[in-house]
Amino acid sequence: MKQLKLPKLWSKFKAAMEETIYNCSLRYHGIEKVHHRYFPSKTPLENIHLKLVNLAKEKLYDSDKSINEIAYELGFRYQQHFTRMFKKETGQTPNEYRSLN
């Protein structure tokens, strides 16, 4: 089975979510309400960031790719946005995380 690259996967996920929202007539508030039922301590965006950080940690640990390459693979247009989000979630920059692990 062919693996999808992450940016393509994200665009397919986004398209599927938009279609679901449109077909079910859900607004963001409705999605947040359903999400809160299953994940009461986090917002949908916080869970997405958590998943991205976990993927980034794996890539930082297992590969010699640059931070810029990893950021792009995770769907970030600019490395600075990725670094800011990573530091907000972990308390470390990606370079700091890589050097400690």
C-alpha positions as CSV (number, residue, x, y, z in Angstrom):
1,M,0.0,0.0,0.0
2,K,1.4,3.4,-1.0
3,Q,2.1,5.8,1.9
4,L,0.9,9.4,1.6
5,K,3.2,12.2,2.4
6,L,2.1,14.2,5.4
7,P,1.1,17.4,3.6
8,K,-1.1,15.4,1.3
9,L,-2.5,13.5,4.2
10,W,-3.3,16.8,6.0
11,S,-5.0,18.2,2.9
12,K,-7.1,15.1,2.6
13,F,-8.0,15.2,6.3
14,K,-9.0,18.8,6.0
15,A,-11.1,18.1,2.9
16,A,-12.8,15.2,4.7
17,M,-13.5,17.4,7.8
18,E,-14.9,20.2,5.7
19,E,-17.2,17.8,3.8
20,T,-18.4,16.3,7.1
21,I,-19.0,19.7,8.5
22,Y,-20.9,20.8,5.4
23,N,-23.0,17.6,5.2
24,C,-23.8,17.5,8.8
25,S,-24.4,21.3,9.1
26,L,-22.0,21.4,12.0
27,R,-20.3,24.6,13.0
28,Y,-17.0,24.8,14.8
29,H,-18.9,25.0,18.1
30,G,-20.6,21.7,17.3
31,I,-17.3,20.0,16.6
32,E,-15.8,21.4,19.7
33,K,-18.8,20.2,21.7
34,V,-18.4,16.6,20.3
35,H,-14.7,16.7,20.8
36,H,-15.0,17.8,24.4
37,R,-17.2,14.8,25.1
38,Y,-14.3,12.5,24.2
39,F,-11.3,14.8,25.2
40,P,-12.6,17.0,28.0
41,S,-9.2,18.5,28.9
42,K,-8.1,19.7,25.5
43,T,-9.4,21.7,22.5
44,P,-9.3,20.2,19.0
45,L,-6.4,22.6,18.1
46,E,-4.5,21.5,21.3
47,N,-4.8,17.8,20.2
48,I,-3.7,18.6,16.7
49,H,-0.6,20.4,18.1
50,L,0.1,17.5,20.5
51,K,0.0,15.1,17.5
52,L,2.3,17.3,15.5
53,V,4.8,17.6,18.3
54,N,4.8,13.8,18.8
55,L,5.5,13.3,15.1
56,A,8.2,16.0,15.2
57,K,9.9,14.3,18.2
58,E,10.0,11.1,16.3
59,K,11.5,12.8,13.3
60,L,14.0,14.7,15.3
61,Y,15.1,11.6,17.1
62,D,15.2,9.2,14.2
63,S,16.5,11.3,11.3
64,D,19.2,13.7,10.3
65,K,16.8,16.0,8.4
66,S,17.0,19.7,9.1
67,I,14.4,21.4,11.2
68,N,13.2,23.2,8.1
69,E,12.7,19.8,6.3
70,I,10.8,18.4,9.2
71,A,8.6,21.5,9.5
72,Y,7.7,21.3,5.8
73,E,6.9,17.6,6.1
74,L,4.5,18.4,9.0
75,G,2.7,21.0,6.9
76,F,4.3,24.2,8.1
77,R,5.1,26.7,5.5
78,Y,7.7,28.5,7.7
79,Q,10.1,26.9,10.1
80,Q,9.6,29.7,12.6
81,H,5.9,28.8,13.0
82,F,6.9,25.2,13.7
83,T,9.6,26.2,16.1
84,R,7.2,28.5,18.0
85,M,4.6,25.8,18.3
86,F,7.1,23.1,19.3
87,K,8.6,25.3,22.0
88,K,5.2,26.3,23.3
89,E,4.2,22.6,23.7
90,T,7.5,21.3,25.0
91,G,9.4,24.2,26.5
92,Q,12.4,23.5,24.2
93,T,13.2,24.4,20.7
94,P,13.6,21.6,18.2
95,N,17.4,22.0,18.2
96,E,17.5,21.8,22.0
97,Y,15.3,18.7,21.9
98,R,17.5,17.1,19.3
99,S,20.7,17.8,21.2
100,L,19.3,16.4,24.5
101,N,18.0,13.2,22.9
